[in-house]
Amino acid sequence: MTIKTFMITISLVSLALTGCAQTSTPTATPEPSSAPQQAQVEESPQLDVPYVPTPTEVVDAMLKVAKVGKNDVLYDLGSGDGRIPITAAKRFGTRGFGVDIDPQRIQEANANAQKEGVSDLVKFAQQDLFKTDLSKATVISLYLLPRINLELRPKLLQLKPGTRIVSHAFDMGDWKPDQVVNVGGTTVYYWVVPEEVPANLKK
Ligand SMILES: C[S@@+](CC[C@H](N)C(=O)[O-])C[C@H]1O[C@@H](n2cnc3c(N)ncnc32)[C@H](O)[C@@H]1O
């Protein structure tokens, strides 16, 4: 075989292979899917905020500025792998509740709580943070986005006066924080729900 015929043969083989790959793609119209088939397709949840975990030193600073203690009930909205409530439970015996819309995060958080021996103190639920009843929280931790903080703000301002809120990285617009802490190049904001909603924050 000459070089030329060898090259032609190679080209033909690759063309044939490409053709095979294409024809192996199913061309038939899919059957209308039945209910059991639909149940097997797990839709990924619509996240309002992507998953980015808070670094340990920032978790520590958040718990410190909010003075989280044994008598608190800490809610983490968008709890990821559960590190904020789990750390509070381990260190201070704080009861915690984390909600996340992503079932994978809830699995991780439950596994982490178990591993750290705080499953009795900390619970996680797969649910939308906007639909979560916050009335039992004494402390709320957030690592969301500016827009989401602003969307939550009216609901947070309606909570029991004295409820503490701590947010990694993002503020609440015109609701000025009671304290701001800089840690490792990031900012932690802290608010206490006032007795009366300031006039400029009333809708
Ligand atoms: C930036 S991560 C923060 C994770 C954790 N709080 C931390 O600080 O390490 C935001 C989390 O919010 C969750 N999330 C996004 N949209 C949500 C929603 N509508 N309801 C509940 N959780 C949501 C994401 O799945 C993600 O785990």
The ligand as an ORCA input file, in Angstrom:
! r2SCAN-3c Opt
* xyz 0 1
  C     -23.634     30.798     49.019
  S     -24.313     29.236     49.546
  C     -24.178     29.395     51.323
  C     -24.049     28.053     52.022
  C     -23.879     28.158     53.561
  N     -24.896     28.993     54.168
  C     -22.537     28.721     53.902
  O     -22.462     29.907     54.246
  O     -21.534     27.975     53.804
  C     -26.061     29.504     49.199
  C     -26.936     28.279     49.381
  O     -28.282     28.665     49.156
  C     -28.976     27.595     48.544
  N     -30.178     28.152     47.913
  C     -30.254     28.839     46.753
  N     -31.511     29.243     46.526
  C     -32.262     28.807     47.584
  C     -33.639     28.927     47.947
  N     -34.514     29.570     47.184
  N     -34.046     28.344     49.099
  C     -33.173     27.681     49.889
  N     -31.853     27.530     49.593
  C     -31.398     28.100     48.454
  C     -27.956     26.992     47.602
  O     -28.272     25.661     47.287
  C     -26.660     27.136     48.417
  O     -26.387     25.963     49.139
*
